[in-house]
Amino acid sequence: MRVRTGVAATATTDGRTRDRVARLLLERGAATAAELGAQLGLSPAAIRKHLDAMFAERLVETRELRVAGRRGRGRPAKAFVLTAAARETFPHFYDDIATAALRWIAEHGGPEAVSAFAATQVAALEESCRGALREAGRDPIARAEALAEALTDEGYAANATTIASGGQLCQHHCPVAHVAAEFPQLCDAETEVISRLIGTHVQRLATIAHGDGVCTTHIPTLPMTGPTTAPETTVQNTTVRTDT
């Protein structure tokens, strides 16, 4: 038991040291192993052990340190900087900014302004997915499957399945879930896009924004009316097609 505890403690200590190294690199931009060691009270050799591990995981990269004047003998000092992948591991505040912006819009323009904003945000998604549905025909389930592939390409990790009453479109990731939790207009606008693209009335059964594990949309099997490229109408009273 002592050995396990010691190993766990060492792993925890190493993890904390790496976090401190990463944080310091984020603040400084670039630093040598000696500079990091001096700042953290560790030897350059101890710091290099962490930097080597981070380099192997592509969390840091090196660049030659420019020295003013004549350079002495030996290898030139190398500075370490965080990679873009490492920077992504630090907290971002995009959701907070987006939520604050929508609160401002709601306060000054009302709920209708938020809905209008949400519609403009999903317009690009609709246009991108519409092209992927050009060869899907008129069957709502076939269009749902094509839409799932298109949404997956957009980062939604979607799939479509057939059920007794029609079909289901499931999205396993929502890029705006935290914001949509307060402003469901974002979910509503997305649902309207799904309805237009598939060409039939659809119903949202669950959303990640409201605490569900998956965004689930029910799709009846009523064929759409009108052109497949740009359906304009939605069907309100649908029946399930039972022909085989």
Steps between C-alpha positions, in 0.01 A plus 500: 500500500784740574650447157167576331453810709848617413447445129165680511655788690786524250258495207292773662810709568620455143160602369496813712853590390404460137199721555724764656744475208216534248349794688836676514559448129154639431582812702853551367449389142842331483758393757805279534520205735734701723257793516210272581702321767602826663141619504365176643787421735605185313818394327524533121535120482172451684327751274639334187344171607157662489578690181614180327172332592301801380703511179422132435130579541535800266405743774820706466739578220845655497646802333856625499554781745640813343791642694620856448873540439752220464386154590718288723606143443261211527156435366270801467237523771155388398180653619181300543157623393155347525347352187153590379376164632631582848333841497166335429523314832471826693155635586331719242232755563322495165180367656500777762548766233229350277257478790572859603447616142164322475391645833578845364304425182205371705506806726510751216309317227280249679453125438425562132846648451660193657300275267605706199863478610472122546354464150792685346747282689360174358461637147854401405448152644180461298669605179792265560276201573260572215767416245552159660130416461474564126530130415292373794163499319169574673479227761532667843701213650748502213531875535549463876785256440664739255447787743660298781813456289507871420453596866779262600731679258402823677597353839163388635579124510157414361330181386153407374305185584166353396235440768140377491351848463751630248858598572724668753783742444743497794772758557753391759676835520369857519751782450270754669350288776599730788357807327187319379423397857406862566386591148293212353445713189826349374350151524176619341685651204696180450181291513345720232806444281468123544131520407568704186785279386314173551178643363256398771387603843744376767488496878783547745477235770817583696788746498845505653438860602221387733708228662430206270788289375407540132306747288223278357265604220203286391437485126166372362513309173269728303661590166553868449317707242684734272857501362769307684757775468316769690188384684305798626206346686472284809224247559315549827265198501701196404419131470744212507541321171460126537564377147801274450 
